[in-house]
């Protein structure tokens, strides 16, 4: 699978894509342009959100609690 690597023009279809360098942000592609977006802050429960931000989930393409999110997209 191909993911955006920075802000700018892309051939990818519209949608949300993981940032392979950080689980706390993701790319939104719209009309041929990719834009990096931060996941929302969360301070409800340190067990669900230990770093103060939601985590981008590869399967649902949404920001979720850290324990729910599939982060297999991260570069090693």
Backbone bond lengths (Angstrom), bond angles and torsions (degrees), N, CA, C in turn:
res aa  C-N    CA-C-N  psi(-1)  N-CA   C-N-CA  omega(-1)  CA-C   N-CA-C  phi
1 X - - - 1.454 - - 1.520 109.64 -
2 X 1.270 116.63 142.92 1.454 123.25 179.63 1.527 109.76 -101.82
3 X 1.327 115.88 139.49 1.467 121.67 178.81 1.518 109.24 -128.88
4 X 1.328 117.70 154.74 1.467 119.51 174.88 1.528 110.53 -61.97
5 X 1.299 116.59 152.48 1.472 121.12 177.87 1.520 111.78 -118.16
6 X 1.310 117.15 1.03 1.457 121.35 178.34 1.516 110.01 179.36
7 X 1.329 115.99 172.81 1.455 120.96 176.75 1.522 109.42 -68.84
8 X 1.327 116.44 141.94 1.457 119.76 175.97 1.509 113.07 138.84
9 X 1.314 115.69 -169.30 1.457 122.01 -177.70 1.520 111.31 -67.38
10 X 1.344 115.39 145.84 1.461 121.65 179.88 1.522 109.40 -151.37
11 X 1.328 115.70 157.16 1.461 121.72 175.46 1.521 111.84 -94.23
12 X 1.328 117.97 -0.46 1.458 121.24 -178.32 1.524 110.79 -70.16
13 X 1.332 116.53 148.69 1.468 119.23 176.34 1.535 111.37 -68.63
14 X 1.319 116.32 160.32 1.458 121.33 177.85 1.523 110.38 -54.89
15 X 1.327 115.81 142.58 1.461 120.35 178.22 1.512 111.45 153.40
16 X 1.331 115.36 -175.11 1.460 122.33 177.86 1.519 108.65 -105.41
17 X 1.333 116.09 136.93 1.453 122.51 -176.44 1.529 109.56 -133.15
18 X 1.338 116.90 145.82 1.464 118.75 -179.51 1.526 112.80 -69.91
19 X 1.308 114.51 150.98 1.466 122.02 168.37 1.524 104.80 -91.45
20 X 1.312 118.07 112.43 1.467 120.84 -174.06 1.528 112.80 -71.05
21 X 1.311 117.15 -5.16 1.466 121.14 179.89 1.528 113.05 -101.82
22 X 1.342 118.22 -13.82 1.461 121.50 -178.92 1.522 110.51 -154.33
23 X 1.321 116.10 132.58 1.460 120.37 177.47 1.527 112.06 -81.11
24 X 1.330 117.71 -4.25 1.460 122.46 -176.97 1.524 113.10 -101.26
25 X 1.325 116.89 14.41 1.464 121.56 174.98 1.522 108.18 -152.35
26 X 1.327 116.07 166.28 1.462 122.13 -179.99 1.523 108.22 -154.27
27 X 1.324 115.27 167.05 1.462 120.94 178.50 1.520 109.95 -103.24
28 X 1.304 115.92 138.12 1.459 122.27 169.98 1.520 106.20 -107.94
29 X 1.330 115.54 123.76 1.460 121.08 177.05 1.519 107.56 -106.04
30 X 1.326 114.51 126.50 1.461 120.89 178.05 1.521 108.77 -143.02
31 X 1.312 114.50 125.18 1.466 121.16 175.16 1.533 112.36 54.40
32 X 1.354 115.76 40.86 1.459 120.39 174.98 1.514 115.70 82.81
33 X 1.336 117.57 11.85 1.462 120.92 -179.35 1.526 109.86 -129.26
34 X 1.332 116.89 131.40 1.467 122.49 178.70 1.525 109.79 -100.43
35 X 1.329 116.29 135.76 1.460 122.39 179.12 1.530 108.70 -133.14
36 X 1.328 116.87 127.94 1.463 122.07 178.21 1.523 109.74 -75.84
37 X 1.335 116.17 133.34 1.461 123.10 -178.41 1.526 108.31 -128.84
38 X 1.331 117.09 135.98 1.466 121.03 175.93 1.519 109.90 -79.07
39 X 1.333 116.20 144.99 1.457 120.59 171.58 1.528 108.32 -68.89
40 X 1.307 116.06 155.78 1.462 121.70 -177.47 1.523 111.40 -67.17
41 X 1.325 114.89 149.05 1.459 121.03 172.62 1.521 108.89 -69.60
42 X 1.312 116.10 151.53 1.464 120.56 174.23 1.524 108.27 -148.36
43 X 1.306 115.05 135.26 1.461 120.56 -178.53 1.520 110.75 -135.00
44 X 1.314 116.61 22.77 1.458 121.32 -175.61 1.522 111.60 -72.95
45 X 1.317 116.16 -48.92 1.459 120.40 -173.79 1.527 108.41 -149.11
46 X 1.330 118.25 119.69 1.470 119.78 -178.36 1.529 114.11 -62.15
47 X 1.335 118.25 -22.75 1.470 120.28 177.51 1.522 111.19 -72.22
48 X 1.334 117.07 -36.21 1.463 121.59 -179.70 1.521 112.44 -83.38
49 X 1.309 116.13 -24.21 1.458 121.73 -172.41 1.536 109.07 -143.47
50 X 1.322 117.83 66.14 1.466 120.99 -170.28 1.530 115.06 -63.95
51 X 1.321 118.60 -25.52 1.460 121.13 -178.47 1.527 113.19 -103.88
52 X 1.349 117.24 8.44 1.455 120.93 176.71 1.514 115.52 81.47
53 X 1.343 118.01 6.83 1.467 122.05 177.71 1.519 109.25 -137.29
54 X 1.323 116.32 149.50 1.463 119.97 171.20 1.522 108.60 -68.70
55 X 1.330 116.79 164.26 1.459 123.39 -175.43 1.530 109.69 -117.38
56 X 1.343 117.15 133.59 1.463 120.68 -179.36 1.521 110.34 -71.46
57 X 1.330 115.93 130.62 1.466 123.10 -179.64 1.523 110.07 -102.26
58 X 1.333 115.87 128.12 1.464 121.77 -177.22 1.528 112.46 -64.85
59 X 1.330 118.24 -40.05 1.463 121.31 -174.09 1.524 113.46 -76.02
60 X 1.324 116.75 -45.18 1.466 119.91 -177.66 1.525 112.80 -89.50
61 X 1.347 116.09 -11.48 1.466 121.76 -179.38 1.537 110.87 56.08
62 X 1.334 114.64 41.39 1.461 122.44 178.91 1.522 108.92 -140.92
63 X 1.314 116.68 162.70 1.464 121.84 174.79 1.528 108.50 -86.14
64 X 1.336 115.76 126.69 1.461 122.22 -176.17 1.525 110.36 -129.15
65 X 1.336 116.20 174.96 1.466 120.15 171.14 1.519 108.01 -57.91
66 X 1.316 117.33 149.71 1.467 121.38 -175.51 1.524 112.78 -58.80
67 X 1.327 118.28 -37.07 1.467 120.09 -177.40 1.530 112.60 -73.98
68 X 1.319 117.89 -14.76 1.468 122.07 179.60 1.528 113.05 -92.65
69 X 1.309 117.71 -21.03 1.465 121.99 -166.81 1.530 113.45 -84.85
70 X 1.326 115.82 135.96 1.469 123.24 171.52 1.515 107.29 -87.02
71 X 1.321 116.43 112.78 1.478 121.33 -178.65 1.522 111.17 -112.03
72 X 1.323 116.75 29.66 1.473 120.71 -179.17 1.531 112.00 -65.79
73 X 1.309 118.04 -10.89 1.468 122.36 179.45 1.536 112.90 -76.99
74 X 1.322 117.69 -15.22 1.473 120.37 -176.47 1.520 111.25 -64.47
75 X 1.341 116.15 139.41 1.460 120.94 175.75 1.520 108.47 -71.16
76 X 1.306 115.55 142.25 1.470 120.22 -179.20 1.509 112.02 -71.49
